[in-house]
């Protein structure tokens, strides 16, 4: 059991007998009485997102999960295929189960597959990934004075803001938690 005040984005809990991934969790305090924890939960099986309010101090069961090293193989339609590295078994996850993580997946990349009772329910990415810039505006002399950045499209379709000195074809590091530019690869 985990206290609702300790819920963080990305955690898996059991609510109403089903597994949910925490998308958001914020604490709100009232003038009198106990506080409130507002959460956004996504059902792992159906993809349904619901907002749930918990009283401060409540406890919810944390889902029993196991993690296994896997390699991302390929995408076929709306399914993404992974191979576990310990027994070379292939597992398919639907696009709804993966969500925005798909913007960070490149072939042959190693990830952690998340299992609940032997069934894959999601993936955990490394903190940073290296992606190639496919499209960005050209830089001009004097651009660096103003600071800021320019929009860029990466090989996976992810759109981020990069510094002015980055050109198309450059490999960059992107933080998978925030989706922000970290540095050159």
Helices and strands as residue ranges (DSSP letters): E 2-3, G 4-6, E 12-15, E 18-28, E 36-43, E 49-55, E 59-62, E 66-76, E 79-84, E 90-94, H 95-98, G 99-104, E 110-116, E 119-124, E 128-136, G 143-146, E 150-154, E 159-162, E 171-175, E 181-184
